[in-house]
């Protein structure tokens, strides 16, 4: 108590708002009048008691143990039952090098000031989150971790890896079979990183002609070549500054382009075509490959030094056959999405149809599943998908062959009109079967005239 016996010292401590002091064990040795007034606990009641006994959330012990200052917002509960917010600083006090105690004081002299400050911080936080949301929408990354469907062990591991990658700033290599959802993972990594409000620039390495890829990546200066844009043009890396650049199907990048990308990753700078000066770029690289790059390195199709530069964080997206337990969730999600797109009202899928889908190996993964579900919807006349909507007299493999679903790249090769004709023919066949080949009933079921039905039977060579 000697430290506060001086009148001037006492007056200063009273003017500071809430002030208290503890010994090196965290027991109160002093509380000023403001502290007593706000807590409704007297000096006599406080002295000798541990700080956490009287003030819930007190950080005095933490400051004493770490021997570092702590600033925290706590709620001081009065005897009247009121919760008073307070921003408190806990400062360890030393006598030479020996820990002596903890000095506790409020950042504000009155609770009213603390409340006003807290309200202002909340207001600024709301404004910031709103602005951040708008910037995130403009960044170009459409998907978040929550958009990745799956709750099985494999997908839980994948989501954990995405969060860990998001917390890092290192280059990410995402590998997996075609149709597994590698692009979703890339978007999600960007969206859960500190770069989420900055651009997410996508580059499909397999779609850019060899003679244009360098200008696409690094941009060019005005007059570099015939037809060059006036004022030059920014490349993908420039556009991705402070954000992420997504290099999709990097396994298709030519051997001549690979050393140029390696230099960017090493030096963190680019040079426009026709330019004479380098410019620094801070863009995180997220790359995907549907072929294991390590095998391409062994066959001399991919540079080893670039592979090691890319393979800092390595994520493998599991194929659908290794997470069959997620198929019901995926189908439910697809039905909601396709109902909106196709203006249908399919509410679910029968158990035998689900069992059939669960037993298939899905070489085209999630993309193939979506193709099959979409095709089944065309032939469904009820509110639930059933087994005949998926089989239609063919095995899944035969359906893939018949409808030209390229399992290797997951894309249909039919034109839009061919797809419609194919779906219409199947719908008619199924309706005929359901009506025991009675064409009058079939026309009624399809809600078309008998004349229109006969024309379509002739068109599709249906006997």
Secondary structure by P-SEA (a helix, b strand, c coil): ccccccaaaaaaaaacccccccccccccccccaaaaaaacccccccccccccccccccaaaaaaaacbbbbbbbbbbcccbbbbbbbbbbbbbbccccccbbbbbbccccaaaaaaaaaaaaaaaaaaaaaaaaaaaaccccccccccccccaaaaaaaaaaaaaaacccbbbbbbcccccaaaaaaaaaaaccccccccccccccccccccccccccccccccccccccccccccccccccbbbbbcccccccccaaaaaaaaaaccccccccccbbbbbbbbbbbbbcccaaaaaaaccccaaaaaaaccbbbbbbcccccccaaaaaaaaaaaaaaaaaccccccccaaaaaaaaaccccccaaaaaaaaaaaaaaccccccccccccccccaaaaaaaaccccccccccccaaaaaaaaaaaaaaaaaaaacccaaaaaaaacccaaaaaaaaaaaccc
